[in-house]
Amino acid sequence: MDSFLLAQVLSAIGSIIFISSVQFKQKRHIIYFLVASDLIGIASVALLGAWGGFTTTAISLLPTLYVYYLGQHRHRPRPQVAWLFWLILLFGWLAVYSSPVDILAFIGSSIYTFSLFQRNENDVRSMLVVNQIAWLAWDLIVGLYVGAFFAICFLASDAIAIMHYRKHRRWAWRAIRHWWR
């Protein structure tokens, strides 16, 4: 099988896993699926030879594994650690920077890194919307068309998940509103 076709197939598989990640209610389940989609995404981008996207995706796996590890031990990640991972991402991106297209990969990975350290699941989902817009543009420019299609699918899926889980939190808004009156 041609490496281009294999990259498209792997991108589809990783994207389906990524899309399904936001449909879970608990953050730890979201993280489990993000780890799997990152690993598959790294392989698909490597097959294309897009080293800027490969490096940022591979480095983005580090904070995902860190948050996964903390979740296994029932600890919350400290937001300050996100800046450390972002600096690692910045230096890794600068090491392989080759074209302005790589800026989109850096923006998408930066937002992804900071989304992992959010406490509220809907904040994670909201930040992943912006992440996917950057990666959608990157996918179209690099030629990962299946990834671009699934990025659009992810945006729809994420919007549905945000609205679904926002409904379950209405009691909190009502309690706050009544407290102020």
Residue frames as qw, qx, qy, qz and C-alpha x, y, z in Angstrom:
[[0.000, 0.890, 0.456, 0.000, 0.00, 0.00, 0.00],
 [0.355, 0.615, -0.022, 0.704, 1.23, 3.47, -0.87],
 [0.355, -0.197, -0.520, 0.752, 2.43, 5.55, 2.11],
 [0.203, -0.120, -0.064, -0.970, 0.05, 8.37, 1.12],
 [0.641, -0.295, -0.504, -0.498, -2.95, 6.01, 1.25],
 [0.631, -0.254, -0.652, 0.336, -1.76, 4.43, 4.47],
 [0.153, -0.019, -0.319, 0.935, -1.40, 7.91, 5.99],
 [0.429, -0.212, -0.233, -0.847, -4.98, 8.68, 4.98],
 [0.712, -0.292, -0.616, -0.169, -6.27, 5.42, 6.51],
 [0.512, -0.195, -0.566, 0.616, -4.36, 6.00, 9.76],
 [0.053, -0.099, 0.105, -0.988, -5.62, 9.56, 9.82],
 [0.578, -0.305, -0.415, -0.633, -9.19, 8.31, 9.51],
 [0.704, -0.302, -0.625, 0.148, -8.74, 5.80, 12.34],
 [0.371, -0.109, -0.412, 0.825, -7.07, 8.36, 14.61],
 [0.200, -0.192, -0.091, -0.957, -9.71, 10.94, 13.79],
 [0.642, -0.381, -0.533, -0.398, -12.57, 8.60, 14.64],
 [0.628, -0.311, -0.563, 0.438, -10.96, 7.90, 18.01],
 [0.194, -0.001, -0.187, 0.963, -10.39, 11.64, 18.52],
 [0.381, -0.314, -0.318, -0.809, -14.00, 12.45, 17.62],
 [0.695, -0.419, -0.564, -0.151, -15.33, 9.86, 20.04],
 [0.471, -0.033, -0.539, 0.698, -13.12, 11.18, 22.86],
 [0.103, -0.157, 0.172, -0.967, -15.21, 14.29, 23.47],
 [0.607, -0.327, -0.454, -0.564, -18.41, 12.32, 23.82],
 [0.605, -0.253, -0.680, 0.328, -17.34, 10.99, 27.22],
 [0.350, -0.882, -0.209, -0.237, -18.46, 12.80, 30.34],
 [0.671, -0.687, 0.113, 0.256, -15.39, 12.30, 32.52],
 [0.178, 0.887, -0.399, -0.148, -12.06, 13.89, 31.67],
 [0.448, -0.443, 0.768, 0.117, -10.07, 10.71, 32.31],
 [0.708, 0.345, 0.614, 0.053, -12.01, 8.89, 29.60],
 [0.425, 0.900, -0.019, -0.093, -11.38, 11.79, 27.23],
 [0.143, -0.785, 0.589, 0.126, -7.66, 11.53, 27.99],
 [0.684, -0.095, 0.717, 0.091, -7.57, 7.76, 27.33],
 [0.670, 0.600, 0.426, 0.098, -8.89, 8.28, 23.83],
 [0.191, 0.958, -0.197, -0.088, -6.64, 11.30, 23.21],
 [0.432, -0.563, 0.677, 0.195, -3.57, 9.16, 23.94],
 [0.677, 0.196, 0.689, 0.168, -4.67, 6.56, 21.39],
 [0.500, 0.825, 0.258, 0.044, -5.52, 9.15, 18.73],
 [0.075, -0.907, 0.374, 0.181, -2.19, 10.96, 19.28],
 [0.551, -0.335, 0.723, 0.248, -0.22, 7.76, 18.73],
 [0.618, 0.451, 0.612, 0.198, -2.07, 6.97, 15.51],
 [0.258, 0.959, 0.089, -0.072, -1.84, 10.62, 14.40],
 [0.302, -0.744, 0.513, 0.303, 1.92, 10.59, 14.87],
 [0.588, -0.017, 0.747, 0.310, 2.21, 7.58, 12.58],
 [0.501, 0.708, 0.485, 0.108, 0.01, 9.10, 9.87],
 [0.089, 0.979, -0.114, -0.143, 1.89, 12.42, 9.83],
 [0.450, -0.554, 0.622, 0.323, 5.26, 10.60, 9.76],
 [0.641, 0.268, 0.670, 0.262, 4.17, 8.69, 6.66],
 [0.370, 0.894, 0.241, 0.069, 3.52, 12.01, 4.90],
 [0.664, 0.127, -0.053, 0.735, 6.95, 13.30, 5.87],
 [0.098, -0.828, -0.104, -0.542, 5.51, 16.49, 7.39],
 [0.610, -0.021, -0.563, 0.557, 8.11, 16.84, 10.12],
 [0.105, -0.297, 0.240, -0.919, 6.74, 20.05, 11.63],
 [0.729, -0.283, -0.137, -0.609, 3.39, 18.37, 12.28],
 [0.832, -0.043, -0.539, 0.125, 5.12, 15.18, 13.36],
 [0.384, 0.169, -0.530, 0.737, 7.26, 16.95, 15.95],
 [0.318, -0.273, 0.212, -0.883, 4.44, 19.03, 17.41],
 [0.830, -0.208, -0.279, -0.436, 2.13, 16.01, 17.58],
 [0.765, 0.016, -0.569, 0.302, 4.82, 13.86, 19.18],
 [0.188, 0.189, -0.478, 0.837, 5.66, 16.52, 21.74],
 [0.530, -0.290, -0.010, -0.797, 1.94, 17.02, 22.44],
 [0.807, -0.161, -0.559, -0.103, 1.84, 13.39, 23.46],
 [0.401, 0.144, -0.623, 0.656, 4.04, 14.22, 26.48],
 [0.273, -0.154, 0.374, -0.873, 1.49, 16.35, 28.36],
 [0.774, -0.099, -0.312, -0.542, -1.24, 13.90, 27.38],
 [0.744, -0.009, -0.642, 0.187, 0.72, 11.07, 28.99],
 [0.157, 0.170, -0.542, 0.808, 1.47, 13.28, 32.01],
 [0.523, -0.149, 0.128, -0.829, -2.22, 14.06, 32.55],
 [0.830, -0.032, -0.485, -0.274, -3.03, 10.40, 31.95],
 [0.547, 0.090, -0.692, 0.461, -0.49, 9.36, 34.59],
 [0.106, -0.142, 0.450, -0.875, -1.86, 11.85, 37.12],
 [0.686, -0.115, -0.151, -0.702, -5.39, 10.69, 36.40],
 [0.751, -0.006, -0.660, 0.002, -4.39, 7.12, 37.17],
 [0.440, -0.077, -0.634, 0.631, -3.22, 8.25, 40.61],
 [0.205, -0.802, -0.559, -0.050, -6.22, 10.56, 41.16],
 [0.351, -0.487, -0.070, 0.797, -4.14, 13.75, 41.18],
 [0.367, 0.887, 0.265, -0.085, -5.00, 16.96, 39.42],
 [0.664, 0.276, 0.095, 0.688, -2.47, 18.44, 37.04],
 [0.240, -0.687, -0.154, 0.668, -1.05, 21.81, 38.03],
 [0.481, 0.849, 0.220, -0.010, -1.68, 24.52, 35.44],
 [0.128, -0.870, 0.401, 0.257, 1.89, 25.82, 35.80],
 [0.604, -0.190, 0.718, 0.290, 3.21, 22.56, 34.33],
 [0.614, 0.671, 0.414, 0.037, 1.38, 23.38, 31.10],
 [0.162, 0.953, -0.223, -0.129, 3.86, 26.20, 30.51],
 [0.431, -0.521, 0.705, 0.217, 6.77, 23.79, 30.87],
 [0.637, 0.261, 0.705, 0.172, 5.27, 21.50, 28.24],
 [0.423, 0.883, 0.194, -0.063, 4.56, 24.52, 26.04],
 [0.089, -0.851, 0.462, 0.235, 8.22, 25.56, 26.23],
 [0.537, -0.179, 0.790, 0.236, 9.28, 22.04, 25.23],
 [0.570, 0.610, 0.548, 0.051, 6.81, 22.27, 22.35],
 [0.202, 0.959, -0.067, -0.188, 8.17, 25.68, 21.33],
 [0.232, -0.678, 0.641, 0.275, 11.79, 24.53, 21.27],
 [0.578, 0.082, 0.793, 0.175, 10.90, 21.32, 19.42],
 [0.495, 0.774, 0.393, -0.039, 8.91, 23.29, 16.86],
 [0.076, 0.928, -0.274, -0.239, 11.71, 25.80, 16.37],
 [0.462, -0.425, 0.729, 0.275, 14.16, 22.94, 15.81],
 [0.449, 0.212, 0.807, 0.319, 12.19, 21.58, 12.83],
 [0.315, 0.764, 0.238, -0.510, 10.55, 24.76, 11.52],
 [0.474, 0.013, 0.624, 0.621, 10.66, 24.72, 7.73],
 [0.014, 0.382, 0.509, 0.771, 7.72, 26.75, 6.42],
 [0.289, -0.181, 0.212, -0.916, 4.93, 29.06, 7.58],
 [0.723, -0.206, -0.502, -0.427, 2.53, 26.10, 7.42],
 [0.563, -0.064, -0.716, 0.407, 4.28, 24.74, 10.51],
 [0.117, -0.187, 0.335, -0.916, 2.88, 27.71, 12.46],
 [0.703, -0.209, -0.228, -0.640, -0.59, 26.15, 12.20],
 [0.787, -0.093, -0.601, 0.107, 0.71, 22.89, 13.67],
 [0.319, 0.098, -0.542, 0.772, 2.34, 24.84, 16.50],
 [0.376, -0.219, 0.110, -0.894, -0.86, 26.79, 17.24],
 [0.803, -0.176, -0.391, -0.414, -2.96, 23.62, 17.22],
 [0.723, -0.047, -0.608, 0.326, -0.55, 21.76, 19.49],
 [0.107, 0.204, -0.426, 0.875, -0.23, 24.72, 21.86],
 [0.569, -0.244, -0.004, -0.786, -3.98, 24.96, 22.33],
 [0.845, -0.106, -0.505, -0.141, -4.17, 21.20, 22.75],
 [0.506, 0.108, -0.620, 0.589, -1.48, 21.32, 25.44],
 [0.133, -0.161, 0.368, -0.906, -3.29, 23.98, 27.43],
 [0.691, -0.201, -0.279, -0.636, -6.65, 22.25, 26.98],
 [0.706, -0.056, -0.695, 0.122, -5.37, 19.20, 28.83],
 [0.312, -0.023, -0.587, 0.746, -4.85, 21.24, 31.99],
 [0.392, -0.325, -0.092, -0.856, -8.40, 22.58, 32.20],
 [0.234, -0.038, 0.830, -0.505, -10.53, 21.40, 35.12],
 [0.628, 0.370, 0.366, -0.579, -13.91, 21.53, 33.44],
 [0.574, 0.137, 0.748, 0.303, -14.53, 19.01, 30.66],
 [0.412, 0.819, 0.396, 0.043, -16.43, 21.57, 28.60],
 [0.071, -0.905, 0.290, 0.303, -13.44, 23.89, 28.76],
 [0.474, -0.270, 0.750, 0.375, -11.36, 21.07, 27.30],
 [0.506, 0.506, 0.677, 0.174, -13.95, 20.57, 24.56],
 [0.207, 0.952, 0.151, -0.165, -14.13, 24.30, 23.80],
 [0.193, -0.760, 0.496, 0.373, -10.37, 24.61, 23.46],
 [0.528, -0.025, 0.788, 0.315, -10.29, 21.54, 21.22],
 [0.481, 0.773, 0.411, -0.042, -12.62, 23.36, 18.81],
 [0.104, 0.939, -0.256, -0.205, -9.99, 26.05, 18.28],
 [0.462, -0.430, 0.732, 0.257, -7.31, 23.36, 18.10],
 [0.613, 0.304, 0.711, 0.161, -9.18, 21.59, 15.31],
 [0.390, 0.900, 0.132, -0.141, -9.62, 24.77, 13.29],
 [0.079, -0.800, 0.540, 0.248, -5.83, 25.19, 13.20],
 [0.462, -0.198, 0.844, 0.187, -5.30, 21.52, 12.35],
 [0.616, 0.601, 0.500, -0.095, -8.03, 21.65, 9.69],
 [0.316, 0.911, -0.189, -0.188, -6.12, 24.37, 7.86],
 [0.241, -0.607, 0.738, 0.167, -2.85, 22.44, 8.30],
 [0.631, 0.116, 0.766, 0.022, -4.41, 19.21, 7.00],
 [0.587, 0.753, 0.274, -0.116, -5.73, 20.94, 3.89],
 [0.170, 0.891, -0.388, -0.162, -2.40, 22.59, 3.11],
 [0.316, -0.489, 0.808, 0.091, -0.28, 19.48, 3.74],
 [0.521, 0.203, -0.665, -0.495, -2.62, 17.13, 1.88],
 [0.008, -0.076, -0.950, 0.302, -4.10, 15.06, 4.68],
 [0.374, -0.189, -0.349, -0.838, -7.59, 15.32, 3.21],
 [0.602, -0.377, -0.698, -0.087, -9.14, 12.57, 5.30],
 [0.398, -0.280, -0.503, 0.714, -7.85, 14.35, 8.41],
 [0.098, -0.019, -0.048, -0.994, -9.44, 17.58, 7.19],
 [0.518, -0.311, -0.572, -0.555, -12.78, 15.85, 6.63],
 [0.619, -0.408, -0.644, 0.190, -12.69, 14.36, 10.10],
 [0.228, -0.091, -0.315, 0.917, -11.67, 17.71, 11.60],
 [0.362, -0.197, -0.230, -0.881, -14.96, 19.08, 10.29],
 [0.677, -0.334, -0.621, -0.209, -16.75, 16.04, 11.74],
 [0.495, -0.202, -0.576, 0.618, -14.97, 16.66, 15.04],
 [0.051, -0.097, 0.112, -0.988, -16.19, 20.26, 15.14],
 [0.592, -0.289, -0.371, -0.655, -19.78, 19.05, 14.78],
 [0.727, -0.258, -0.627, 0.111, -19.31, 16.27, 17.34],
 [0.374, -0.058, -0.458, 0.804, -17.65, 18.61, 19.80],
 [0.262, -0.214, -0.033, -0.940, -20.43, 21.19, 19.49],
 [0.713, -0.321, -0.485, -0.391, -22.99, 18.46, 20.22],
 [0.667, -0.199, -0.591, 0.408, -21.00, 17.27, 23.26],
 [0.143, 0.088, -0.294, 0.941, -20.65, 20.81, 24.61],
 [0.477, -0.261, -0.155, -0.825, -24.38, 21.41, 24.32],
 [0.756, -0.253, -0.585, -0.151, -25.22, 17.99, 25.76],
 [0.611, -0.217, -0.547, 0.529, -23.07, 18.32, 28.84],
 [0.003, 0.202, -0.152, 0.967, -23.96, 21.97, 29.33],
 [0.591, -0.401, -0.375, -0.590, -27.57, 20.92, 29.83],
 [0.759, -0.318, -0.545, 0.164, -26.54, 18.74, 32.76],
 [0.441, -0.098, -0.358, 0.817, -24.93, 21.69, 34.50],
 [0.140, -0.608, -0.303, -0.720, -27.92, 24.01, 34.38],
 [0.619, -0.673, -0.402, 0.049, -28.62, 23.40, 38.05],
 [0.590, -0.262, -0.136, 0.751, -25.31, 25.08, 38.87],
 [0.124, 0.291, 0.218, 0.923, -26.24, 28.19, 36.87],
 [0.426, -0.659, -0.441, -0.435, -29.65, 28.34, 38.53],
 [0.677, -0.547, -0.344, 0.352, -28.06, 28.07, 41.98],
 [0.438, -0.076, -0.004, 0.896, -25.63, 30.88, 41.19],
 [0.077, -0.455, -0.359, -0.811, -28.36, 33.07, 39.74],
 [0.545, -0.687, -0.429, -0.218, -30.59, 32.59, 42.81],
 [0.654, -0.378, -0.286, 0.589, -27.69, 33.25, 45.13],
 [0.279, 0.106, 0.079, 0.951, -27.13, 36.68, 43.59],
 [0.249, -0.582, -0.440, -0.637, -30.78, 37.69, 43.94]]
